[in-house]
Amino acid sequence: MKKLNETELRNDNSENLDEWTSFEIVQFMNQENESIAKALTAALPNIASAVDAIVEKWKIGGRCFVIGAGTSGRLGVVDAVELVPTFSIAKDKWTGLLAGGYEAMWTSLEETEDDDKYIIEELESRSFSSSDVVIGVTASGSTPFVLAAVQYAKQKNALTVGISNNNDTLLSSLADFEIEVPTGPEVIRGSTRLKAGTGQKMVLNMLSTATMVRLGKVYKNEMVDMKLINKKLVKRAAHSLVNIANITEEEALQALETNRYDLKSAIFTVLTDGTSKDASFYLEKQKDT
């Protein structure tokens, strides 16, 4: 007998949803969302282990590809795009690949989730290798587009991570690290952009953020590798310096200017009384360790 996909089941508690007031609807949605963090708890050890493995791949030049269809794919793209300015990584180091390509980010192309050939061609075009990582995301755990990417990655001896919202999924059986967040029946039956999507976003946040922290892109709890490309970010960087070194905002801005608005270098010079040249030398040396 085929295993039931819980994200497709009817939620008996919202059977009369269409008769509720606006407040009753949002109150119930909020109550349902409270269960997501609890569902994540059991997956935390696997999430942490996946982070450790991703870090090791990154250190040998590997890249991460987050693969998904529909909401799952869009969430992967959103997370990947934010990493570039936040942590100053190259655009091709953490990439979201969505079924249907660029157009599917803005238009619903549900039929593309069965296109298992497209994703393999896409990975091949990017010279995918054993140094790389595939993070497959699918609520059901059985989306052909995602499964094909994971199977291809395994053929290449690459690292594979599977994120799904059901127990004992096919994706989990294939991936090196299975991350299952069983969020149960949705408020509206089958609308996995709701609880399932929220759970997926939480996991993706954990994977990418913990990886960046482990790679030294955060000092204390400050984003020290961000690109200072606008006034808001310059001000944020100045406040980081104030928090880290207990100096005035004026001194922080001066340190940033002296170090050509490289926050890590500014932190080094302020804390050590060293020069910008010293900062460049030691920070570059740290990258090699």
C-alpha positions in Angstrom: 0.0 0.0 0.0 1.3 3.4 -1.0 2.4 5.6 1.9 0.2 8.6 2.6 1.6 12.1 1.9 0.5 13.9 5.0 0.9 17.4 3.4 -1.9 16.4 1.0 -4.3 15.2 3.7 -7.3 17.3 4.8 -6.9 19.2 8.0 -10.0 18.3 10.0 -9.5 21.3 12.3 -10.1 23.7 9.4 -12.9 21.9 7.7 -15.2 25.0 8.1 -12.5 27.5 7.1 -14.7 29.2 4.6 -17.3 30.1 7.2 -14.8 31.7 9.7 -14.2 35.4 10.3 -10.9 37.0 9.2 -9.6 36.9 12.8 -10.6 33.2 13.2 -8.7 32.4 10.0 -5.4 34.2 11.0 -5.7 33.0 14.6 -5.9 29.4 13.4 -3.0 29.8 11.0 -0.9 31.2 13.8 -1.7 28.2 16.0 -0.8 25.8 13.2 2.5 27.6 12.6 3.4 27.0 16.3 3.9 23.3 15.5 6.6 23.9 12.8 9.4 24.6 15.3 8.5 21.5 17.2 8.6 19.4 14.0 12.0 20.8 13.4 13.5 19.7 16.7 14.0 16.0 15.7 15.8 17.1 12.6 18.4 19.4 14.3 21.1 16.8 14.6 20.9 16.0 10.9 20.8 19.7 10.0 24.0 20.3 12.0 25.7 17.3 10.5 24.8 18.5 7.0 26.3 21.9 7.9 29.6 20.3 8.9 29.7 18.4 5.6 28.9 21.4 3.5 31.7 23.4 5.2 34.2 20.7 4.3 33.1 20.8 0.7 33.3 24.6 0.7 36.9 24.4 1.9 37.9 22.4 -1.1 36.2 24.8 -3.5 32.8 23.2 -3.6 29.5 25.0 -4.4 26.0 24.5 -3.1 23.0 24.1 -5.4 19.5 24.3 -3.9 17.0 22.4 -6.1 13.3 22.7 -5.9 10.0 23.2 -7.8 7.3 25.8 -7.1 7.4 27.3 -3.6 10.3 25.0 -2.6 12.4 26.2 -5.5 11.6 29.8 -5.0 12.5 29.7 -1.3 15.9 28.2 -2.4 16.5 31.1 -4.8 15.5 33.7 -2.2 17.9 32.3 0.4 20.8 32.0 -2.1 20.4 35.5 -3.5 20.6 37.0 0.0 23.9 35.3 0.8 25.8 37.3 -1.8 25.6 40.7 -0.2 25.3 39.5 3.4 28.4 37.4 3.3 30.3 38.6 0.2 30.3 35.2 -1.5 30.6 34.7 -5.3 27.2 34.4 -7.1 28.0 30.9 -8.2 28.9 29.6 -4.7 25.3 29.1 -3.4 22.8 28.9 -6.2 19.1 28.2 -6.3 17.9 26.2 -9.3 14.1 26.3 -9.9 12.0 24.0 -12.1 11.0 26.0 -15.1 14.0 28.3 -14.8 13.9 32.1 -14.3 10.4 32.5 -15.6 9.1 30.1 -12.9 10.2 32.6 -10.2 7.4 34.9 -11.3 4.9 32.6 -13.0 3.5 29.3 -11.8 4.7 26.6 -14.0 3.6 23.5 -12.1 4.2 21.1 -15.0 7.9 21.7 -14.8 8.3 19.7 -11.6 8.3 16.5 -13.6 11.1 17.8 -15.9 14.0 15.6 -14.7 16.1 16.2 -17.8 16.3 20.0 -17.5 17.9 19.9 -14.0 20.6 17.4 -15.1 21.4 19.5 -18.2 21.6 22.6 -15.9 24.0 20.9 -13.5 26.2 19.6 -16.3 26.3 23.1 -17.8 27.8 24.3 -14.5 30.5 21.6 -14.5 29.0 20.0 -11.4 31.6 17.8 -9.7 32.3 15.7 -6.6 33.3 18.8 -4.7 29.8 20.2 -4.9 26.6 19.9 -2.9 23.0 19.4 -3.9 20.3 20.4 -1.4 17.0 19.0 -2.7 13.8 20.6 -1.3 10.3 19.1 -1.8 7.3 19.0 0.5 6.3 15.5 -0.7 9.8 14.1 -0.8 9.0 12.7 -4.3 9.2 15.5 -6.8 10.9 14.1 -10.0 12.9 17.3 -10.6 14.5 17.1 -7.2 15.0 13.4 -7.1 16.8 13.5 -10.5 19.2 16.2 -9.2 20.0 14.2 -6.1 20.5 11.0 -8.1 22.8 12.8 -10.5 24.8 14.3 -7.7 25.3 10.8 -6.1 26.6 9.5 -9.4 29.2 12.2 -9.3 30.0 11.3 -5.6 28.9 14.8 -4.5 27.3 15.6 -1.2 23.5 15.4 -1.1 21.0 16.9 1.4 17.3 16.2 1.2 14.6 18.5 2.9 11.1 17.2 2.9 7.9 17.6 5.0 6.9 14.0 5.4 8.4 11.0 7.1 10.3 8.2 5.4 10.3 9.9 2.0 12.0 8.7 -1.2 14.2 11.8 -1.1 15.4 10.8 2.4 16.3 7.3 1.2 18.5 8.8 -1.5 20.2 11.7 0.2 23.4 11.5 2.4 21.6 13.7 5.0 17.8 13.5 5.3 16.1 16.4 6.9 12.4 15.6 7.5 10.1 18.3 8.9 6.7 16.7 9.1 4.4 19.7 9.2 1.2 17.7 8.7 -2.0 18.7 6.8 -2.2 22.3 5.6 -4.8 24.8 6.6 -6.0 24.6 3.0 -5.6 21.1 1.8 -2.4 20.6 -0.3 -1.4 24.3 -0.1 2.3 23.6 0.8 3.3 27.2 0.4 1.9 27.5 4.0 3.3 25.3 6.8 5.5 23.2 4.6 7.1 26.2 2.9 7.6 27.9 6.3 9.4 24.8 7.6 11.6 24.6 4.5 12.6 28.3 4.8 13.5 27.7 8.5 15.8 24.8 7.5 17.4 26.7 4.6 18.1 29.6 6.9 19.8 27.2 9.3 21.9 25.5 6.7 23.1 28.6 5.0 23.6 30.8 8.1 25.4 28.1 10.2 27.6 27.3 7.2 28.6 31.0 6.8 29.2 31.3 10.6 31.4 28.2 10.5 33.4 29.7 7.6 34.3 32.8 9.6 31.9 35.2 8.0 30.5 36.3 11.3 32.5 37.8 14.3 30.6 37.4 17.6 27.1 37.9 16.1 28.0 40.6 13.6 28.0 40.3 9.8 31.6 41.2 9.1 31.8 40.1 5.5 28.9 42.1 4.1 29.4 44.3 1.1 29.0 48.0 2.1 27.2 49.0 -1.1 24.8 51.6 0.4 24.5 54.1 3.2 22.4 51.8 5.4 25.0 49.0 5.3 27.8 51.5 6.0 25.9 52.6 9.1 25.3 49.0 10.1 29.0 48.3 9.7 29.9 51.3 11.8 27.5 50.1 14.6 29.2 46.7 14.4 32.6 48.4 15.1 31.0 50.3 17.9 29.7 47.1 19.4 32.9 45.1 18.9 35.5 47.6 19.9 33.6 50.0 22.2 34.5 53.1 20.1 32.5 56.0 19.0 30.5 56.0 15.8 32.8 58.8 14.4 35.9 56.6 15.1 34.2 53.7 13.5 33.4 55.6 10.3 37.0 56.8 10.2 38.3 53.2 10.6 36.1 52.1 7.7 37.2 54.9 5.5 40.9 54.1 6.3 40.3 50.5 5.4 38.4 51.2 2.2 35.2 50.1 3.7 36.3 46.6 4.4 34.7 45.8 7.8 37.0 42.9 8.7 40.1 44.9 8.1 38.7 47.8 10.1 37.9 45.5 13.0 41.5 44.1 12.8 43.1 47.5 12.8 41.0 48.8 15.7 41.4 45.8 17.9 45.2 45.3 17.3 46.4 48.8 16.5 47.8 47.3 13.3 47.8 48.8 9.8 45.6 48.0 6.8 48.5 46.2 5.3 48.7 44.0 8.4 45.0 43.3 8.2 45.3 42.2 4.6 48.2 39.9 5.4 46.7 38.2 8.4 43.1 38.0 7.0 44.4 36.4 3.8 46.5 34.0 5.9 43.4 33.0 7.9 41.6 32.1 4.6 44.3 29.4 3.9 43.8 27.7 7.3 
